[in-house]
Amino acid sequence: MHETGISGPGAIGTERCLPPALSPTTEHQCPPGAQRPAGQNTRRREMPAAKQRKMETMGLLSGKFAIVTGAASPRGLGKATAKMFAEHGATVAILDLDAAQAQAAADDLPGEGHVGLACNVTDKDNCFAVAEELVAKWGAVDILVNNAGITQPLKIMEIMPENYDAVTDVNLRGTLYMTQALIPHWREKQTGSVVNLSSVSAQRGGGIFGGPHYSAAKAGVLGLTKAMARELAPDGVRVNAICPGFIATDITAGKLTDEMKASVLAGIPMGRAGTADDVAGCALFLASDLSSYCTGTEVDVNGGSLIH
């Protein structure tokens, strides 16, 4: 690249040779009469082939091992997160209630070495057994995404004991149990990252589908996130939460009339529903070293619907 110089005595109309961008092959030549800065070489430096290949393939989670719970649903937040993690170099374990579905989802991820396992996150022994199995298999687990959750569109007086137990058990108790299962391992190696899935429902007191018990459970996830972040920070473990807003997933598909959807979108400044990848991208950031000084945070992924 060359630039015409226009400043300084006698500089008008002279050409000054500027350093070119690095290239592994191209030879750089200055035009006749151009001024070459002192020490500038005529050839561009070569980048070692191994380093170039590493730069092309290196992802944000290269060499990391991650667990994503409740990730077997083909168009869910968990599957999108697992896929994005795998695309960035992570080896992923998908946990869900059905072992065959979990393994099928894992087999669908890019890369090799991913596994799918059956796990009921409301069963503490099951969580600990799966964590132990994966640590033994991989040698380490670096990331946990507590995505498993259920919702029920019930009003206050419609919530029966079994409804309350089911929703709070999966969303809140499951988040606690799965994290507990990995804490001894993380304390030993002094590093770890947890991403918990909460909801805009926890922040605004209700959502589109979830009842009050769902709001309570997801609000509990926020409180648990902050408490765990405070306690585990000295052990090098970060804990953060994501609060998705209206996201187009299997849960929302077909459950909104055109009028309902228009009403929802009217309250979103960005004017669209979110996608599973919108949430997955945030999870990738929180799981990676890009967020190494973030813990105890709650990140809104809602298109601006809860700006305050």
C-alpha positions in Angstrom: 0.0 0.0 0.0 1.2 3.5 -0.8 0.2 6.9 0.3 0.8 10.3 -1.3 2.6 12.6 1.2 1.3 16.2 1.4 2.9 17.6 4.5 6.4 18.9 5.2 8.8 20.9 3.0 9.1 19.4 -0.5 6.7 16.6 0.4 3.9 17.4 -2.0 3.7 14.9 -4.8 6.2 12.4 -3.4 5.3 8.8 -2.6 5.9 7.2 0.8 6.1 3.4 1.1 3.9 2.1 3.9 4.3 -1.3 5.5 1.9 -3.8 3.8 -0.4 -6.2 5.6 1.2 -9.5 6.5 0.9 -12.3 4.0 2.6 -15.7 3.9 3.5 -15.5 0.2 3.2 -12.0 -1.5 6.4 -10.1 -2.3 6.2 -6.4 -1.7 7.8 -3.9 -4.1 7.9 -0.1 -3.8 7.6 2.0 -6.9 10.7 3.8 -8.3 11.6 6.8 -6.3 9.4 5.9 -3.3 10.9 6.5 0.1 11.3 3.3 2.1 11.1 3.7 5.9 14.3 2.6 7.6 14.5 -1.1 8.3 11.5 -2.1 6.1 12.0 -5.4 4.4 11.1 -6.0 0.7 9.3 -9.3 1.6 6.4 -9.9 3.9 7.1 -12.1 6.8 5.8 -15.7 6.5 3.4 -17.1 9.1 4.3 -20.6 10.1 1.8 -23.1 8.6 1.0 -24.7 12.0 0.2 -21.3 13.5 -2.0 -20.4 10.5 -3.9 -23.6 10.8 -4.4 -23.0 14.6 -5.7 -19.5 14.0 -8.2 -20.9 11.4 -9.5 -23.6 13.7 -9.3 -22.1 17.1 -12.6 -21.4 18.8 -13.6 -19.6 22.0 -14.0 -23.0 23.8 -11.2 -25.0 22.2 -10.1 -27.8 24.5 -13.0 -27.2 26.9 -15.6 -29.8 28.1 -19.1 -28.7 28.6 -22.4 -30.1 30.0 -25.7 -28.8 28.8 -28.8 -30.1 30.6 -32.2 -30.5 28.9 -30.7 -30.1 25.4 -32.3 -32.9 23.4 -35.1 -30.9 21.9 -34.1 -30.2 18.2 -35.1 -26.5 18.3 -34.6 -25.7 21.9 -32.2 -23.3 23.7 -30.2 -26.2 25.0 -29.5 -27.8 21.6 -28.6 -24.4 20.1 -26.2 -23.8 22.9 -24.6 -27.2 22.6 -24.2 -26.7 18.9 -22.6 -23.3 19.2 -20.3 -24.6 21.9 -19.2 -27.5 19.6 -18.7 -25.1 16.7 -16.3 -23.2 19.0 -14.2 -26.2 19.9 -15.9 -27.6 23.0 -16.6 -31.3 23.6 -20.2 -31.4 24.8 -22.3 -33.8 26.9 -26.1 -33.4 26.3 -28.2 -34.5 29.3 -31.9 -35.2 29.1 -34.5 -37.7 30.4 -34.2 -40.0 27.4 -30.8 -41.5 26.8 -31.5 -42.3 23.1 -32.7 -38.8 22.4 -29.8 -37.2 24.2 -27.3 -39.3 22.2 -29.0 -38.5 18.9 -28.7 -34.8 19.7 -25.1 -35.3 20.6 -24.4 -37.2 17.4 -25.9 -34.2 15.5 -23.3 -31.8 16.8 -20.3 -30.8 14.7 -17.0 -32.3 15.7 -16.2 -35.5 17.5 -16.4 -37.0 21.0 -19.8 -35.6 22.1 -21.9 -37.8 24.3 -25.6 -38.0 25.3 -26.6 -39.3 28.7 -29.9 -39.8 30.6 -30.1 -37.6 33.6 -33.0 -36.5 35.8 -31.8 -33.2 37.3 -34.3 -33.5 40.2 -32.5 -36.7 41.4 -29.4 -35.6 43.3 -27.8 -39.0 43.1 -28.3 -39.2 39.4 -26.7 -35.7 38.9 -23.6 -36.8 41.0 -23.3 -40.1 39.1 -23.4 -38.4 35.7 -20.9 -35.7 36.8 -18.5 -38.4 38.1 -18.8 -40.4 34.9 -18.0 -37.4 32.7 -15.1 -36.3 34.8 -13.7 -39.8 34.7 -14.2 -40.0 30.9 -12.8 -36.5 30.0 -10.5 -35.8 32.9 -12.3 -32.4 33.4 -15.6 -30.6 33.1 -15.1 -26.9 32.5 -18.6 -25.6 31.8 -22.1 -26.3 33.0 -25.2 -24.9 31.4 -28.3 -25.4 33.5 -30.9 -25.3 30.8 -33.4 -28.0 31.9 -36.7 -26.5 32.7 -40.5 -26.8 32.3 -43.3 -24.3 32.3 -47.1 -24.4 32.9 -49.6 -21.7 31.8 -51.6 -21.7 35.0 -53.3 -18.9 37.1 -52.6 -18.5 40.8 -55.7 -20.5 42.0 -55.1 -23.3 39.4 -51.7 -24.2 40.8 -51.9 -27.5 42.7 -49.2 -29.0 44.9 -48.0 -31.3 42.1 -47.8 -28.4 39.7 -45.7 -26.3 42.1 -43.4 -29.2 42.8 -42.9 -30.2 39.2 -42.0 -26.7 38.0 -39.8 -25.7 41.0 -38.1 -29.1 41.1 -36.9 -29.0 37.5 -36.1 -25.3 37.2 -34.6 -24.6 40.6 -33.8 -27.8 42.4 -32.2 -29.2 39.3 -30.0 -26.1 38.9 -28.8 -26.6 42.5 -28.2 -30.3 42.2 -26.3 -30.3 38.9 -24.1 -27.5 40.1 -23.5 -29.2 43.5 -22.4 -32.3 41.6 -19.5 -30.4 39.9 -18.4 -28.1 42.7 -15.9 -30.6 44.4 -14.2 -31.1 41.0 -14.0 -27.4 40.3 -12.7 -26.6 43.8 -9.9 -29.1 43.2 -8.9 -27.5 39.8 -9.8 -23.9 40.8 -11.8 -23.1 37.7 -15.2 -23.5 36.3 -18.1 -21.7 34.6 -21.8 -22.0 35.2 -24.5 -20.5 33.0 -28.0 -20.7 34.5 -31.2 -20.1 32.4 -33.6 -17.9 34.2 -36.4 -15.9 32.4 -37.8 -12.4 31.9 -40.8 -13.8 33.8 -38.6 -13.7 36.9 -38.0 -10.0 36.4 -41.4 -8.8 35.4 -43.7 -11.1 37.3 -45.1 -13.4 34.7 -44.6 -14.0 31.0 -46.5 -15.3 28.0 -46.9 -18.9 29.0 -45.5 -19.5 32.5 -47.6 -19.2 35.6 -46.7 -17.6 38.9 -45.0 -20.8 40.1 -42.7 -20.6 37.0 -41.9 -16.9 37.8 -41.1 -17.9 41.3 -38.8 -20.7 40.2 -37.0 -18.6 37.7 -36.6 -15.8 40.3 -35.1 -18.4 42.6 -32.6 -19.2 39.9 -31.5 -15.6 39.9 -31.1 -15.6 43.7 -29.3 -18.9 43.6 -27.0 -17.6 40.8 -25.9 -14.6 42.8 -25.4 -16.6 46.0 -23.4 -19.3 44.3 -21.3 -16.7 42.5 -20.4 -15.0 45.8 -19.5 -18.3 47.5 -17.6 -19.9 44.7 -15.6 -16.9 43.4 -12.7 -17.6 45.7 -12.5 -21.1 44.1 -12.2 -19.6 40.6 -15.7 -20.6 39.7 -17.9 -18.1 37.9 -21.7 -18.3 37.9 -23.9 -16.2 35.7 -27.5 -16.2 34.5 -29.4 -15.5 31.2 -32.9 -14.1 31.2 -34.5 -14.8 27.8 -37.5 -12.9 26.7 -39.9 -14.0 23.9 -37.9 -16.7 22.0 -39.2 -18.7 19.1 -38.7 -22.3 20.2 -40.7 -25.6 20.2 -42.4 -24.3 23.4 -43.8 -21.2 21.7 -44.4 -22.7 18.3 -48.1 -22.9 17.5 -49.3 -21.6 20.8 -49.8 -18.0 19.8 -52.6 -16.6 17.6 -51.6 -13.9 15.1 -53.2 -11.3 17.5 -51.3 -12.6 20.5 -48.0 -12.5 18.6 -48.7 -9.0 17.3 -49.4 -7.9 20.9 -46.1 -9.4 22.1 -44.0 -8.0 19.3 -45.5 -4.5 19.9 -43.8 -4.6 23.3 -40.3 -5.5 21.9 -38.3 -2.4 20.7 -36.4 -4.6 18.3 -39.7 -5.7 16.7 -39.0 -9.4 16.5 -39.0 -12.6 18.5 -35.6 -13.9 19.6 -34.0 -17.0 18.3 -32.4 -19.9 20.1 -29.1 -18.7 18.7 -29.5 -15.3 20.3 -29.5 -17.1 23.7 -26.8 -19.5 22.7 -24.5 -16.6 21.7 -24.9 -15.1 25.2 -24.2 -18.5 26.8 -21.0 -18.8 24.7 -19.8 -15.4 25.9 -20.5 -16.2 29.6 -18.9 -19.7 29.3 -15.8 -18.4 27.6 -12.8 -16.4 28.9 -14.3 -13.3 27.2 -16.3 -12.9 30.4 -13.5 -13.9 32.8 -14.3 -10.9 35.1 -18.1 -11.5 35.1 -19.8 -13.4 37.9 -23.2 -13.1 39.6 -24.5 -11.3 36.5 -27.9 -11.6 34.9 -27.9 -10.9 31.1 -31.1 -9.9 29.4 -31.8 -11.4 26.0 -35.2 -9.9 25.2 -34.9 -7.4 22.4 -35.2 -4.5 24.8 -38.6 -5.6 26.1 -37.6 -4.9 29.7 -35.6 -1.7 29.4 -35.7 0.2 32.7 
